[in-house]
């Protein structure tokens, strides 16, 4: 299984393409749909679904363009499905973002359960990692994890946004991510990849 990181938008949110030789998952297409389509066009694998770790605007901005272009379903936590079309909750409508358009995305086609999935042979488990937002999830693939805005290289997600909670986020990481194999690569919503071992050892939120 392959994973490709595509930074998108003004704050360089990481969209990921996870694929085998035939099929491809799009994770968190935050912006720049044409850029993502261009990268996918260089890949022989066929897109089969869009997966969302959470629904803040910087992770969902290109969802509808891609779902229409490829005619594929969107998956999201039931706790945040309504946020897709709510600019206050997806944060695009906040006063500090007056320089950008409000983001309205159609409801998801499928609501995640916390279980293992097999979509066209691409296997992963959905685990709850709330704390950055109430419906945040991470995707555990056979040999890596996509952590959304829960865990970053040397940091964690913000908890000062609506439904954020620091203790909940720290617990999520300890119980859902730090229980993975130490050698697992971690692909976060922003910034460079890391590993479970590195964050256990050096992340200041867990070593103070």
N, C-alpha and C positions, 0 to 999 in steps of 0.2 A: 504494500500500500504506500502511495506517495502523498506528500503534502507540500503545497506551494503557498507561500505567503505573499499577499499583494497589499501593500499599504495604500489606503484610499483616503481621499478627502483632506480638508484643511488640517485636521489633527492626526492624520496618518493612522487611522484605525486599520487593523489587520483583517482583511478578508482572506479566507483560506479555501483552497481547492484541494479536496481529498479524493484520490482516485486510484483505481486499478487500471488494467489495460482496456477495460470496456466502459466503465461507468464513473461518474464524478459527482461529488457533493459540493455545494457552495455553502460556505459557512460565513455568516455575518457580512453580507455585501453592503458596506456602509455608504458608499458613494462611487462615482465614476463608473457607471454601468458599462459604458463603451470600452473602457480600459479592461474591465474584467472579461467582457465578451471577446476582446482581442486576444487576451491570454488563453482563454478557453479554446479559441479557434486554432491555436497552435498545438492543441492536445487532441489525440484521437478519441479520448473517452467522451461519452455522452452525458451531459448533466441530467440528473434524475431527481434532485430535491434541493431545497434551500433550508438550512438549519440555522436557527437563531439562538445564541447563548442568552440574550436578553434584548430589550427593545428600546434602548436609548437611541436617539436619532442617528448618532454616528455609526451605528451598527446596522441600520435598516434602510438607509436612504435610497439604495438601488434595488430594493427587494422587488417592487412591482415591475420595474423595467425588465428585470431578469426573469421573473415568473412568467411574464407575457411573452418574452422573446423565446424562451425555451419550452413554454407550456408545462411547467413543473410545479409541484405543490410546495407549500411553505409549512414548516413545523416550528412551533413555539410553545413555551410554558403556558398552561391555562391561566396562570396568575398574571400574565402580562399581555394576553391576546388583545384586550381592549386598549392597551397603550399604543398599539400600532396606529390607531386613528385618533389619538388624544395628544395633541402637541404639548400640553402641560406635563403629562406623565412621560412622554418620550423626550421631553426637555427642549424640543425645537421651538416651543412657544414661549419660553421664558424670556423675560425682559432683556437679559444679557445677550440674547441671540436675535435681537432686532435686525441684525444685518443678514439674516438668512430666512428663507421661506419656512413656514410651518410644514412639518412632515405629516402626511396622511397616507397610511398604507392600508390596503384592504385586510380584513381579518384573515388569519392563517387558515390553511386547509386542514391541518391536523394539529391537535394539542398533545404535547409530549406527556407520556407517562414515565415514571422513574423505573426504567427497565432496559433490557437489551433490545436493540433493533438490528434488523438486517434489511437494508434497502438496496435491492439489485446486487446483492452479494457483498456490499460494504457494511461491515459489522461494527457496532459501537454500542456503548452503554450510556444512557443519560443519567447523570447524578445531580442532585440539587446542591448548588453552592450559593445560597442567598447571603446577603450582607451588603453587597454593592447595590443590588435591587432585590426585591422579594422573590421574583421569579427567575433569577439567574440560575443557569445550569451549565455544566461542563460536559464535554463529550470524551469518553474514554475509549479510544481505539485500541487494537491489540498491542501496539507498541509505542503509543504516545497519547497525550491528552491535550485537548483544546480547552483552555480555561476561561475564555471570555475576559471579563474585567474583574475576576476574582483574584487571581494570582499573577503577578508580574515578576520579571527578573529584578530581584532586590526590593520589591515593594508589593503592595496589595491595592485593590480597587478603592476608590473613594467611598466613604460611608456617610457623607454629609448631604446626600441627595435624597429625594423622597423614597421612603421605605428602606433606606440604608441603615445598617446597624453594625458597628465595629465588632462587638463580641460575637455576633452571629456569623460574620464573615470569617473571623479567626477560627471559630469552631468548624465552619464548613471546610476550610482548607485543611485543618488538622484531621478531620474525620473522613473526608472524601478524596482529598488529593495526596496528603502526606502518607496515606496508607498504600499508595501505588508503589511499584518497584522504584528504587532509588535511581536507576538508570533511565527512567522514562523521560523523554523530552517533554517540555511544557511549552505549548504555543499560545501566548497570551493575546488579548485584544489590542494591545499597543506595545510597541517596542520589540526587543530581541527575544528569541527563544531562550529557555533556560532548562534546567533539569530539576526533578524532585529533590535529588541529593543536594544540589547547590542551594536551593531555597531552604531546606532544613538546616543547613550549616550556616548560611550567611545572611539570610533575609532578616533585617533588623527587627521586624515585627514579631519574630519568633526567637530572637537571640539577644534579649536586652536584660 
